[in-house]
Amino acid sequence: MKTLVWVEHDNSSLKDATLSVVTAASQLGEVHLLVAGSGCAGVADAAAKIAGVGKVHLADDAAYEHALAENVAPLIADLMGHHDAVLFPATTTGKNIAPRVAALLDVMQISDILSVESANTFTRPIYAGNAIATVESSDAKLVITVRGTAFDKAATEGGSGEVEAVSGPADAGLSSFVGAELAKSERPELTSAKIIVSGGRALKDSETFEATIIPLADKLGAGVGASRAAVDAGYVPNDYQVGQTGKIVAPEVYIAIGISGAIQHLAGMKDSKTIIAINKDEDAPIFQVADIGLVADLYKAVPELTQKL
């Protein structure tokens, strides 16, 4: 069985999300990668070194520079003539491209898999992660998105894949890249951070969030997250959001401060290795999943914790 993995990158470096997808793909069979971009030969060379990779398809064209789904999907659909399955990371861009590929191939997409049971059988979360479904596909071609936190990352060294140039339909003319406003931060990116400090609605406003959460995160070298309530209230930008409609994370340590633990938030962080919760409401649902719980006023407990670190 030949599997194709779409590589997420910024035309200069690989994104970590790809490595987990390679691990999932290796459980299905021979692994080929697709690097589609502009001036991205360096990414293809790095991809070829990933352990377990047999071949890297390089599509270097201006049409693929910004990974516009309308341009990338037809390219992938063409390559599926020689592959049995295509896998994507369950990131914003991966989830944008995958359904279009499934539509072009006229197959059902299998979303957010947690494990590979066999060549056509997988597990995936339903009901906000409160139940795990086992799904079996009878389609000739498989289109799959992979939850990165469920699979170990493949080693970035040790592979000796062959790089092969490919071409596709190029610019479909259906969309164009206008611009990107990217938040830059010295802190680790949420999906790859080993420690995450998250704040909730209890932090009142953006100034309080900044004064309470940021010093603790800086002391720990942690990423900063937030509940949907905090994002909707305007305390922080939406790229901080952790949860079912935000980012799915599984750090070594997740510190939830002033977060009640709504089911949508728990769906995004309950796979964390150690969960620490600080909340003054002892009946808050967050304590049901927390390994360590502190019932206290966060305005006293967090500054004291920060001071002692």
PASEBA-1860 file (N, C-alpha, C; in nm, 3 decimals):
! residues 309
1> MKTLVWVE> 0.085/-0.119/0.000/0.000/0.000/0.000/0.088/0.125/0.000 ~ 0.064/0.214/-0.096/0.142/0.337/-0.103/0.062/0.453/-0.042 ~ 0.124/0.524/0.050/0.058/0.638/0.113/0.130/0.767/0.075 ~ 0.054/0.872/0.056/0.108/1.003/0.024/0.080/1.096/0.142 ~ 0.181/1.167/0.188/0.164/1.262/0.299/0.188/1.403/0.247 ~ 0.089/1.490/0.266/0.108/1.631/0.229/0.192/1.697/0.338 ~ 0.302/1.759/0.297/0.397/1.819/0.391/0.359/1.965/0.417 ~ 0.338/1.999/0.543/0.310/2.138/0.579/0.443/2.209/0.604
9> HDNSSLKD> 0.460/2.326/0.541/0.587/2.399/0.551/0.564/2.546/0.516 ~ 0.669/2.627/0.533/0.659/2.769/0.499/0.755/2.805/0.385 ~ 0.787/2.709/0.302/0.879/2.720/0.189/1.026/2.726/0.229 ~ 1.050/2.724/0.361/1.190/2.723/0.406/1.216/2.614/0.510 ~ 1.112/2.574/0.584/1.131/2.470/0.685/1.003/2.389/0.705 ~ 1.022/2.265/0.747/0.910/2.175/0.776/0.838/2.216/0.903 ~ 0.707/2.194/0.908/0.632/2.212/1.031/0.629/2.077/1.105 ~ 0.638/2.082/1.237/0.640/1.961/1.319/0.520/1.871/1.296
17> ATLSVVTA> 0.406/1.931/1.260/0.284/1.852/1.243/0.302/1.740/1.141 ~ 0.390/1.761/1.044/0.412/1.662/0.939/0.472/1.533/0.996 ~ 0.557/1.546/1.096/0.630/1.430/1.149/0.536/1.326/1.210 ~ 0.432/1.372/1.276/0.335/1.278/1.334/0.256/1.207/1.225 ~ 0.230/1.277/1.116/0.155/1.218/1.005/0.239/1.110/0.937 ~ 0.369/1.131/0.928/0.458/1.030/0.870/0.453/0.901/0.953 ~ 0.450/0.916/1.085/0.439/0.798/1.172/0.310/0.722/1.145 ~ 0.199/0.795/1.131/0.071/0.730/1.101/0.075/0.662/0.965
25> ASQLGEVH> 0.132/0.730/0.866/0.139/0.676/0.730/0.223/0.549/0.723 ~ 0.328/0.545/0.805/0.418/0.429/0.803/0.348/0.302/0.851 ~ 0.238/0.318/0.925/0.161/0.203/0.971/0.070/0.146/0.862 ~ 0.060/0.221/0.751/-0.024/0.177/0.639/0.057/0.114/0.527 ~ 0.183/0.156/0.514/0.265/0.101/0.406/0.377/0.194/0.367 ~ 0.416/0.187/0.240/0.525/0.269/0.188/0.487/0.417/0.193 ~ 0.579/0.500/0.241/0.548/0.642/0.263/0.615/0.729/0.158 ~ 0.533/0.807/0.086/0.582/0.910/-0.004/0.534/1.045/0.048
33> LLVAGSGC> 0.613/1.148/0.030/0.576/1.283/0.074/0.553/1.373/-0.046 ~ 0.468/1.474/-0.029/0.448/1.576/-0.130/0.486/1.711/-0.072 ~ 0.588/1.774/-0.130/0.626/1.910/-0.093/0.583/2.000/-0.207 ~ 0.477/2.077/-0.186/0.426/2.169/-0.287/0.447/2.312/-0.238 ~ 0.520/2.390/-0.314/0.547/2.528/-0.275/0.625/2.600/-0.383 ~ 0.690/2.708/-0.344/0.770/2.786/-0.438/0.907/2.811/-0.376 ~ 1.012/2.772/-0.447/1.147/2.786/-0.393/1.166/2.699/-0.271 ~ 1.110/2.579/-0.273/1.106/2.494/-0.153/1.192/2.368/-0.167
41> AGVADAAA> 1.294/2.373/-0.252/1.380/2.255/-0.270/1.447/2.215/-0.138 ~ 1.480/2.314/-0.054/1.542/2.286/0.075/1.450/2.205/0.166 ~ 1.320/2.235/0.158/1.222/2.160/0.237/1.216/2.015/0.190 ~ 1.221/1.996/0.058/1.218/1.861/0.003/1.340/1.781/0.047 ~ 1.456/1.845/0.049/1.579/1.776/0.093/1.568/1.735/0.239 ~ 1.511/1.825/0.322/1.493/1.794/0.464/1.390/1.683/0.481 ~ 1.284/1.686/0.399/1.180/1.584/0.406/1.234/1.446/0.370 ~ 1.327/1.442/0.275/1.385/1.315/0.231/1.466/1.247/0.341
49> KIAGVGKV> 1.508/1.324/0.442/1.589/1.270/0.551/1.503/1.214/0.665 ~ 1.371/1.236/0.658/1.284/1.186/0.764/1.285/1.033/0.761 ~ 1.300/0.973/0.876/1.306/0.826/0.886/1.180/0.762/0.830 ~ 1.200/0.662/0.744/1.087/0.586/0.691/1.032/0.636/0.559 ~ 1.085/0.747/0.508/1.033/0.804/0.383/1.102/0.741/0.263 ~ 1.021/0.694/0.167/1.078/0.631/0.048/1.102/0.726/-0.066 ~ 1.010/0.823/-0.083/1.021/0.916/-0.196/0.957/1.049/-0.159 ~ 1.012/1.158/-0.215/0.956/1.291/-0.195/0.920/1.348/-0.331
57> HLADDAAY> 0.793/1.381/-0.351/0.749/1.447/-0.474/0.759/1.598/-0.452 ~ 0.832/1.665/-0.537/0.852/1.810/-0.524/0.780/1.882/-0.636 ~ 0.679/1.960/-0.599/0.605/2.044/-0.694/0.642/2.189/-0.665 ~ 0.737/2.241/-0.741/0.787/2.377/-0.718/0.727/2.470/-0.822 ~ 0.628/2.547/-0.779/0.556/2.635/-0.873/0.499/2.751/-0.792 ~ 0.496/2.868/-0.851/0.443/2.987/-0.781/0.299/2.966/-0.737 ~ 0.225/2.882/-0.808/0.083/2.858/-0.774/0.068/2.792/-0.638 ~ 0.173/2.723/-0.591/0.163/2.650/-0.465/0.232/2.723/-0.349
65> EHALAENV> 0.278/2.844/-0.373/0.358/2.915/-0.273/0.288/2.930/-0.139 ~ 0.157/2.962/-0.142/0.083/2.987/-0.018/-0.013/2.875/0.017 ~ 0.006/2.758/-0.043/-0.077/2.639/-0.014/-0.226/2.667/-0.029 ~ -0.262/2.740/-0.135/-0.404/2.763/-0.162/-0.469/2.630/-0.195 ~ -0.575/2.597/-0.121/-0.638/2.465/-0.136/-0.688/2.442/-0.278 ~ -0.738/2.546/-0.344/-0.793/2.530/-0.479/-0.686/2.490/-0.581 ~ -0.559/2.522/-0.550/-0.449/2.485/-0.640/-0.385/2.353/-0.600 ~ -0.371/2.330/-0.470/-0.301/2.210/-0.421/-0.387/2.085/-0.436
73> APLIADLM> -0.517/2.096/-0.415/-0.605/1.978/-0.419/-0.601/1.905/-0.554 ~ -0.609/1.976/-0.669/-0.602/1.904/-0.797/-0.467/1.834/-0.818 ~ -0.360/1.894/-0.768/-0.227/1.833/-0.777/-0.226/1.699/-0.702 ~ -0.281/1.699/-0.581/-0.285/1.577/-0.500/-0.375/1.472/-0.566 ~ -0.490/1.517/-0.616/-0.583/1.424/-0.682/-0.516/1.355/-0.800 ~ -0.433/1.428/-0.875/-0.359/1.368/-0.986/-0.261/1.261/-0.937 ~ -0.191/1.291/-0.826/-0.091/1.197/-0.772/-0.157/1.073/-0.713 ~ -0.285/1.081/-0.681/-0.353/0.966/-0.621/-0.374/0.851/-0.718
81> GHHDAVLF> -0.344/0.875/-0.846/-0.347/0.764/-0.942/-0.244/0.659/-0.909 ~ -0.139/0.699/-0.835/-0.030/0.606/-0.801/-0.021/0.580/-0.651 ~ -0.121/0.625/-0.574/-0.120/0.605/-0.430/-0.256/0.555/-0.383 ~ -0.255/0.485/-0.271/-0.378/0.428/-0.217/-0.442/0.516/-0.110 ~ -0.362/0.599/-0.045/-0.413/0.684/0.062/-0.334/0.814/0.066 ~ -0.400/0.921/0.108/-0.331/1.048/0.130/-0.364/1.096/0.270 ~ -0.260/1.139/0.343/-0.278/1.181/0.482/-0.236/1.327/0.499 ~ -0.309/1.398/0.582/-0.284/1.538/0.611/-0.279/1.558/0.762
89> PATTTGKN> -0.199/1.653/0.811/-0.211/1.689/0.953/-0.345/1.761/0.974 ~ -0.406/1.740/1.089/-0.535/1.804/1.118/-0.513/1.947/1.166 ~ -0.443/2.024/1.083/-0.419/2.166/1.111/-0.515/2.248/1.026 ~ -0.513/2.378/1.043/-0.603/2.464/0.967/-0.587/2.443/0.817 ~ -0.463/2.440/0.769/-0.440/2.426/0.626/-0.469/2.284/0.579 ~ -0.428/2.185/0.657/-0.456/2.046/0.621/-0.604/2.020/0.609 ~ -0.683/2.075/0.703/-0.828/2.055/0.702/-0.896/2.137/0.593 ~ -0.824/2.231/0.535/-0.876/2.309/0.423/-0.860/2.234/0.291
97> IAPRVAAL> -0.748/2.164/0.277/-0.718/2.095/0.151/-0.785/1.958/0.143 ~ -0.783/1.882/0.252/-0.829/1.743/0.250/-0.971/1.724/0.196 ~ -1.071/1.803/0.238/-1.207/1.780/0.187/-1.217/1.802/0.036 ~ -1.139/1.893/-0.016/-1.141/1.919/-0.161/-1.084/1.799/-0.238 ~ -0.979/1.739/-0.180/-0.922/1.619/-0.243/-1.025/1.506/-0.239 ~ -1.091/1.488/-0.126/-1.193/1.384/-0.113/-1.305/1.404/-0.215 ~ -1.345/1.529/-0.235/-1.452/1.559/-0.331/-1.408/1.528/-0.474 ~ -1.284/1.562/-0.506/-1.232/1.535/-0.641/-1.222/1.384/-0.667
105> LDVMQISD> -1.193/1.308/-0.562/-1.181/1.162/-0.576/-1.315/1.091/-0.555 ~ -1.416/1.168/-0.512/-1.549/1.114/-0.484/-1.545/1.005/-0.378 ~ -1.476/1.034/-0.266/-1.470/0.941/-0.153/-1.503/1.015/-0.024 ~ -1.529/0.938/0.080/-1.554/0.997/0.211/-1.422/1.023/0.283 ~ -1.409/1.139/0.343/-1.290/1.170/0.423/-1.302/1.107/0.562 ~ -1.190/1.059/0.614/-1.184/1.009/0.752/-1.105/1.112/0.832 ~ -1.169/1.175/0.928/-1.112/1.292/0.994/-1.054/1.261/1.132 ~ -0.941/1.326/1.159/-0.888/1.333/1.296/-0.858/1.195/1.356
113> ILSVESAN> -0.791/1.107/1.283/-0.771/0.971/1.335/-0.677/0.972/1.455 ~ -0.702/0.876/1.545/-0.621/0.860/1.666/-0.530/0.738/1.658 ~ -0.570/0.639/1.576/-0.490/0.519/1.561/-0.522/0.450/1.430 ~ -0.428/0.368/1.384/-0.447/0.286/1.264/-0.467/0.143/1.311 ~ -0.586/0.088/1.287/-0.617/-0.048/1.330/-0.582/-0.151/1.222 ~ -0.603/-0.111/1.096/-0.568/-0.196/0.982/-0.559/-0.106/0.860 ~ -0.544/-0.165/0.743/-0.526/-0.086/0.620/-0.647/0.002/0.588 ~ -0.764/-0.030/0.640/-0.883/0.051/0.611/-0.968/0.079/0.735
121> TFTRPIYA> -0.912/0.055/0.853/-0.986/0.075/0.977/-0.908/0.165/1.072 ~ -0.979/0.263/1.131/-0.915/0.366/1.212/-1.005/0.402/1.331 ~ -0.945/0.464/1.433/-1.027/0.520/1.541/-1.022/0.672/1.533 ~ -1.131/0.734/1.575/-1.138/0.880/1.575/-1.234/0.924/1.687 ~ -1.214/1.045/1.740/-1.300/1.092/1.849/-1.435/1.142/1.797 ~ -1.540/1.118/1.876/-1.672/1.176/1.848/-1.726/1.233/1.979 ~ -1.831/1.312/1.970/-1.890/1.376/2.089/-1.785/1.450/2.171 ~ -1.709/1.536/2.101/-1.605/1.620/2.165/-1.503/1.536/2.241
129> GNAIATVE> -1.476/1.417/2.189/-1.374/1.333/2.250/-1.423/1.245/2.364 ~ -1.554/1.248/2.392/-1.607/1.167/2.501/-1.629/1.022/2.460 ~ -1.623/0.996/2.331/-1.634/0.858/2.282/-1.538/0.842/2.166 ~ -1.490/0.721/2.147/-1.398/0.691/2.037/-1.469/0.596/1.942 ~ -1.480/0.636/1.816/-1.546/0.552/1.716/-1.440/0.476/1.635 ~ -1.472/0.353/1.602/-1.388/0.276/1.510/-1.458/0.277/1.375 ~ -1.390/0.328/1.272/-1.452/0.342/1.141/-1.375/0.259/1.038 ~ -1.450/0.197/0.948/-1.391/0.117/0.841/-1.435/0.173/0.707
137> SSDAKLVI> -1.340/0.192/0.617/-1.371/0.249/0.486/-1.371/0.141/0.379 ~ -1.466/0.153/0.285/-1.469/0.062/0.171/-1.429/0.133/0.042 ~ -1.385/0.260/0.054/-1.343/0.337/-0.063/-1.212/0.285/-0.119 ~ -1.196/0.299/-0.249/-1.073/0.253/-0.315/-0.954/0.340/-0.277 ~ -0.980/0.469/-0.254/-0.876/0.564/-0.214/-0.914/0.623/-0.078 ~ -0.816/0.640/0.011/-0.842/0.693/0.144/-0.791/0.836/0.155 ~ -0.872/0.924/0.211/-0.832/1.063/0.241/-0.848/1.080/0.391 ~ -0.737/1.107/0.460/-0.734/1.101/0.607/-0.667/1.224/0.665
145> TVRGTAFD> -0.725/1.280/0.772/-0.654/1.380/0.851/-0.613/1.315/0.983 ~ -0.497/1.356/1.033/-0.435/1.289/1.148/-0.423/1.385/1.265 ~ -0.472/1.345/1.381/-0.452/1.425/1.502/-0.308/1.405/1.548 ~ -0.228/1.509/1.538/-0.085/1.500/1.564/-0.048/1.456/1.704 ~ -0.131/1.489/1.803/-0.099/1.455/1.941/-0.114/1.306/1.969 ~ -0.176/1.231/1.876/-0.201/1.089/1.899/-0.087/1.000/1.849 ~ 0.006/1.057/1.773/0.116/0.978/1.716/0.251/1.041/1.752 ~ 0.349/0.956/1.776/0.485/1.005/1.800/0.539/1.070/1.673
153> KAATEGGS> 0.631/1.161/1.691/0.692/1.228/1.575/0.802/1.141/1.515 ~ 0.803/1.132/1.384/0.907/1.057/1.316/1.041/1.129/1.331 ~ 1.150/1.055/1.332/1.283/1.115/1.344/1.315/1.196/1.218 ~ 1.378/1.311/1.237/1.410/1.399/1.123/1.539/1.358/1.052 ~ 1.607/1.260/1.106/1.730/1.209/1.043/1.721/1.058/1.028 ~ 1.798/1.007/0.934/1.802/0.862/0.917/1.739/0.813/0.789 ~ 1.659/0.898/0.724/1.596/0.859/0.599/1.685/0.889/0.479 ~ 1.655/0.827/0.368/1.731/0.851/0.245/1.637/0.847/0.126
161> GEVEAVSG> 1.530/0.924/0.135/1.430/0.925/0.030/1.480/0.992/-0.097 ~ 1.423/0.951/-0.208/1.458/1.009/-0.338/1.366/1.127/-0.367 ~ 1.422/1.239/-0.414/1.341/1.357/-0.448/1.310/1.352/-0.597 ~ 1.182/1.360/-0.629/1.137/1.353/-0.769/1.049/1.474/-0.800 ~ 1.082/1.546/-0.906/1.003/1.663/-0.946/0.873/1.619/-1.011 ~ 0.762/1.683/-0.972/0.632/1.656/-1.033/0.566/1.789/-1.069 ~ 0.470/1.783/-1.159/0.397/1.904/-1.196/0.248/1.874/-1.191 ~ 0.169/1.978/-1.179/0.024/1.961/-1.170/-0.047/2.065/-1.254
169> PADAGLSS> -0.177/2.082/-1.230/-0.256/2.176/-1.308/-0.219/2.322/-1.287 ~ -0.131/2.348/-1.188/-0.088/2.486/-1.156/-0.205/2.570/-1.108 ~ -0.209/2.699/-1.145/-0.307/2.792/-1.088/-0.446/2.767/-1.145 ~ -0.539/2.735/-1.056/-0.677/2.710/-1.097/-0.754/2.838/-1.123 ~ -0.700/2.951/-1.075/-0.765/3.080/-1.096/-0.889/3.102/-1.012 ~ -0.910/3.018/-0.910/-1.030/3.029/-0.827/-1.008/3.114/-0.702 ~ -0.883/3.133/-0.663/-0.853/3.211/-0.544/-0.716/3.274/-0.560 ~ -0.689/3.374/-0.479/-0.557/3.439/-0.482/-0.517/3.478/-0.342
177> FVGAELAK> -0.388/3.481/-0.317/-0.335/3.518/-0.186/-0.328/3.670/-0.176 ~ -0.396/3.725/-0.076/-0.400/3.870/-0.058/-0.297/3.916/0.044 ~ -0.289/3.848/0.156/-0.193/3.886/0.259/-0.213/3.802/0.383 ~ -0.118/3.811/0.475/-0.126/3.736/0.601/-0.078/3.826/0.714 ~ -0.154/3.827/0.822/-0.114/3.899/0.942/-0.077/3.794/1.047 ~ 0.050/3.770/1.062/0.098/3.662/1.149/0.143/3.717/1.284 ~ 0.094/3.655/1.391/0.137/3.694/1.525/0.275/3.634/1.552 ~ 0.371/3.719/1.585/0.507/3.671/1.613/0.530/3.671/1.763
185> SERPELTS> 0.592/3.566/1.811/0.614/3.553/1.955/0.744/3.480/1.981 ~ 0.808/3.517/2.092/0.930/3.448/2.134/0.897/3.313/2.199 ~ 0.771/3.297/2.238/0.731/3.176/2.309/0.711/3.059/2.213 ~ 0.715/2.936/2.264/0.693/2.819/2.179/0.554/2.820/2.118 ~ 0.541/2.766/1.997/0.411/2.754/1.932/0.328/2.653/2.010 ~ 0.199/2.680/2.023/0.113/2.600/2.110/0.119/2.450/2.082 ~ 0.109/2.411/1.955/0.101/2.269/1.925/0.232/2.193/1.946 ~ 0.343/2.266/1.967/0.471/2.198/1.991/0.531/2.230/2.127
193> AKIIVSGG> 0.463/2.314/2.208/0.516/2.352/2.339/0.510/2.236/2.438 ~ 0.614/2.223/2.521/0.617/2.118/2.622/0.539/2.159/2.748 ~ 0.529/2.289/2.769/0.451/2.342/2.882/0.358/2.450/2.827 ~ 0.233/2.449/2.870/0.136/2.551/2.828/0.066/2.606/2.951 ~ 0.058/2.738/2.957/-0.018/2.805/3.062/-0.139/2.870/2.996 ~ -0.259/2.829/3.037/-0.382/2.880/2.975/-0.467/2.956/3.076 ~ -0.532/3.060/3.028/-0.620/3.139/3.113/-0.762/3.138/3.061 ~ -0.858/3.159/3.151/-0.999/3.157/3.114/-1.071/3.289/3.138
201> RALKDSET> -1.203/3.282/3.134/-1.287/3.400/3.147/-1.266/3.472/3.281 ~ -1.224/3.398/3.384/-1.209/3.456/3.517/-1.105/3.567/3.522 ~ -1.025/3.581/3.417/-0.918/3.682/3.418/-0.966/3.823/3.384 ~ -1.095/3.840/3.360/-1.164/3.970/3.353/-1.139/4.051/3.226 ~ -1.011/4.076/3.192/-0.982/4.159/3.073/-0.841/4.130/3.024 ~ -0.804/4.190/2.911/-0.674/4.162/2.849/-0.557/4.206/2.937 ~ -0.574/4.318/3.008/-0.467/4.366/3.095/-0.441/4.269/3.210 ~ -0.549/4.219/3.270/-0.536/4.123/3.379/-0.474/3.992/3.329
209> FEATIIPL> -0.517/3.948/3.210/-0.461/3.826/3.150/-0.310/3.843/3.133 ~ -0.271/3.956/3.077/-0.129/3.984/3.051/-0.050/3.986/3.182 ~ -0.104/4.051/3.283/-0.032/4.067/3.410/-0.025/3.938/3.491 ~ -0.121/3.848/3.471/-0.128/3.726/3.552/-0.063/3.605/3.483 ~ -0.098/3.584/3.357/-0.055/3.463/3.286/0.086/3.474/3.228 ~ 0.115/3.589/3.168/0.242/3.604/3.094/0.366/3.588/3.182 ~ 0.372/3.651/3.302/0.492/3.632/3.386/0.518/3.486/3.423 ~ 0.410/3.410/3.450/0.426/3.268/3.483/0.475/3.191/3.361
217> ADKLGAGV> 0.418/3.220/3.246/0.460/3.152/3.123/0.606/3.182/3.091 ~ 0.647/3.307/3.112/0.786/3.345/3.085/0.883/3.272/3.178 ~ 0.844/3.258/3.305/0.929/3.187/3.401/0.948/3.040/3.362 ~ 0.842/2.982/3.305/0.844/2.839/3.271/0.890/2.813/3.127 ~ 0.906/2.920/3.048/0.939/2.903/2.906/0.825/2.834/2.834 ~ 0.703/2.871/2.872/0.584/2.801/2.824/0.512/2.875/2.713 ~ 0.431/2.799/2.638/0.338/2.859/2.544/0.218/2.913/2.619 ~ 0.146/3.008/2.559/0.029/3.068/2.625/-0.096/3.030/2.548
225> GASRAAVD> -0.194/2.974/2.623/-0.321/2.937/2.563/-0.436/3.007/2.633 ~ -0.557/2.980/2.585/-0.675/3.042/2.644/-0.798/2.960/2.610 ~ -0.901/2.976/2.690/-1.028/2.911/2.661/-1.103/2.994/2.556 ~ -1.206/2.935/2.498/-1.283/3.009/2.398/-1.349/3.132/2.460 ~ -1.393/3.119/2.585/-1.458/3.232/2.652/-1.363/3.351/2.661 ~ -1.235/3.324/2.692/-1.137/3.432/2.703/-1.109/3.495/2.566 ~ -1.105/3.412/2.463/-1.082/3.463/2.327/-1.202/3.545/2.280 ~ -1.323/3.492/2.301/-1.444/3.563/2.258/-1.460/3.697/2.331
233> AGYVPNDY> -1.410/3.703/2.454/-1.420/3.827/2.531/-1.312/3.927/2.491 ~ -1.220/3.886/2.404/-1.119/3.978/2.353/-0.995/3.991/2.439 ~ -0.975/3.897/2.534/-0.857/3.904/2.620/-0.729/3.879/2.538 ~ -0.737/3.784/2.445/-0.621/3.742/2.365/-0.666/3.712/2.222 ~ -0.572/3.705/2.125/-0.608/3.671/1.987/-0.657/3.527/1.976 ~ -0.731/3.497/1.867/-0.790/3.363/1.857/-0.688/3.252/1.830 ~ -0.563/3.287/1.793/-0.465/3.179/1.774/-0.414/3.125/1.908 ~ -0.461/3.182/2.019/-0.429/3.129/2.152/-0.528/3.021/2.195
241> QVGQTGKI> -0.638/3.008/2.122/-0.749/2.924/2.169/-0.716/2.775/2.166 ~ -0.741/2.710/2.279/-0.725/2.565/2.293/-0.864/2.505/2.307 ~ -0.893/2.400/2.232/-1.023/2.336/2.246/-1.072/2.277/2.116 ~ -1.196/2.233/2.119/-1.255/2.166/2.003/-1.254/2.255/1.880 ~ -1.278/2.384/1.897/-1.278/2.477/1.784/-1.149/2.559/1.779 ~ -1.050/2.517/1.858/-0.920/2.585/1.856/-0.811/2.484/1.825 ~ -0.704/2.488/1.903/-0.591/2.398/1.879/-0.598/2.278/1.974 ~ -0.561/2.163/1.920/-0.554/2.039/2.000/-0.410/2.026/2.048
249> VAPEVYIA> -0.389/2.021/2.178/-0.254/2.017/2.232/-0.238/1.899/2.329 ~ -0.114/1.855/2.345/-0.084/1.747/2.441/0.056/1.769/2.496 ~ 0.076/1.879/2.571/0.209/1.907/2.626/0.244/1.816/2.744 ~ 0.368/1.828/2.791/0.408/1.755/2.912/0.330/1.808/3.033 ~ 0.313/1.940/3.038/0.242/2.003/3.150/0.144/2.107/3.094 ~ 0.019/2.099/3.137/-0.084/2.197/3.098/-0.138/2.260/3.226 ~ -0.122/2.391/3.238/-0.168/2.463/3.358/-0.291/2.545/3.320 ~ -0.406/2.508/3.376/-0.533/2.575/3.345/-0.568/2.669/3.460
257> IGISGAIQ> -0.570/2.799/3.431/-0.592/2.900/3.535/-0.724/2.973/3.508 ~ -0.815/2.961/3.603/-0.944/3.030/3.588/-1.027/2.974/3.474 ~ -1.007/2.845/3.444/-1.082/2.778/3.337/-1.175/2.676/3.402 ~ -1.304/2.687/3.374/-1.400/2.598/3.439/-1.390/2.456/3.385 ~ -1.356/2.442/3.256/-1.342/2.309/3.199/-1.463/2.263/3.121 ~ -1.517/2.353/3.037/-1.627/2.314/2.949/-1.581/2.201/2.859 ~ -1.675/2.117/2.816/-1.642/1.999/2.739/-1.563/2.033/2.612 ~ -1.594/2.150/2.551/-1.523/2.189/2.429/-1.376/2.219/2.457
265> HLAGMKDS> -1.346/2.273/2.574/-1.206/2.301/2.609/-1.133/2.171/2.642 ~ -1.198/2.085/2.719/-1.135/1.959/2.757/-1.098/1.875/2.635 ~ -1.178/1.884/2.529/-1.151/1.807/2.407/-1.017/1.844/2.346 ~ -0.969/1.964/2.375/-0.844/2.010/2.314/-0.720/1.989/2.398 ~ -0.736/1.949/2.526/-0.616/1.942/2.610/-0.611/1.822/2.705 ~ -0.713/1.736/2.704/-0.716/1.631/2.806/-0.614/1.520/2.782 ~ -0.546/1.521/2.667/-0.439/1.424/2.643/-0.305/1.471/2.698 ~ -0.301/1.587/2.761/-0.178/1.639/2.821/-0.127/1.540/2.926
273> KTIIAINK> 0.006/1.531/2.938/0.065/1.432/3.030/0.028/1.464/3.175 ~ 0.044/1.591/3.215/0.009/1.634/3.350/-0.075/1.761/3.341 ~ -0.192/1.760/3.403/-0.282/1.875/3.400/-0.291/1.934/3.541 ~ -0.261/2.063/3.550/-0.267/2.135/3.678/-0.377/2.241/3.666 ~ -0.472/2.240/3.758/-0.584/2.334/3.753/-0.586/2.423/3.875 ~ -0.605/2.553/3.852/-0.621/2.649/3.962/-0.755/2.719/3.941 ~ -0.848/2.698/4.035/-0.982/2.755/4.022/-1.043/2.765/4.161 ~ -1.116/2.872/4.185/-1.174/2.888/4.319/-1.303/2.807/4.338
281> DEDAPIFQ> -1.359/2.755/4.226/-1.479/2.673/4.233/-1.440/2.527/4.241 ~ -1.458/2.467/4.358/-1.414/2.329/4.377/-1.496/2.229/4.296 ~ -1.612/2.271/4.245/-1.696/2.183/4.163/-1.673/2.202/4.014 ~ -1.574/2.282/3.975/-1.546/2.306/3.833/-1.509/2.175/3.764 ~ -1.564/2.150/3.644/-1.536/2.024/3.571/-1.388/2.001/3.542 ~ -1.309/2.106/3.539/-1.165/2.092/3.509/-1.097/1.999/3.610 ~ -1.147/1.997/3.733/-1.085/1.914/3.836/-1.105/1.765/3.812 ~ -1.202/1.730/3.727/-1.227/1.588/3.697/-1.118/1.528/3.609
289> VADIGLVA> -1.048/1.614/3.534/-0.941/1.563/3.448/-0.802/1.604/3.499 ~ -0.799/1.691/3.602/-0.671/1.743/3.651/-0.596/1.638/3.733 ~ -0.465/1.633/3.714/-0.380/1.548/3.797/-0.349/1.618/3.930 ~ -0.338/1.751/3.923/-0.314/1.832/4.042/-0.414/1.946/4.040 ~ -0.491/1.961/4.147/-0.590/2.068/4.153/-0.568/2.157/4.274 ~ -0.578/2.286/4.253/-0.565/2.382/4.362/-0.690/2.469/4.366 ~ -0.768/2.455/4.474/-0.886/2.539/4.492/-0.841/2.666/4.562 ~ -0.829/2.773/4.486/-0.775/2.897/4.542/-0.811/3.014/4.450
297> DLYKAVPE> -0.798/3.133/4.504/-0.816/3.255/4.426/-0.693/3.272/4.336 ~ -0.714/3.270/4.205/-0.600/3.276/4.114/-0.519/3.404/4.130 ~ -0.584/3.513/4.174/-0.512/3.641/4.186/-0.412/3.640/4.302 ~ -0.429/3.544/4.394/-0.331/3.528/4.502/-0.235/3.414/4.469 ~ -0.290/3.302/4.419/-0.209/3.184/4.399/-0.108/3.198/4.284 ~ -0.150/3.257/4.172/-0.061/3.262/4.055/0.058/3.355/4.077 ~ 0.038/3.478/4.129/0.156/3.562/4.157/0.251/3.498/4.258 ~ 0.195/3.428/4.356/0.279/3.361/4.456/0.360/3.249/4.391
305> LTQKL> 0.296/3.172/4.303/0.364/3.065/4.230/0.474/3.122/4.141 ~ 0.442/3.230/4.072/0.539/3.295/3.983/0.661/3.344/4.060 ~ 0.635/3.402/4.177/0.741/3.458/4.260/0.836/3.348/4.311 ~ 0.782/3.229/4.339/0.862/3.123/4.398/0.940/3.042/4.293 ~ 0.906/3.060/4.166/0.979/2.985/4.063/1.117/3.044/4.037
END
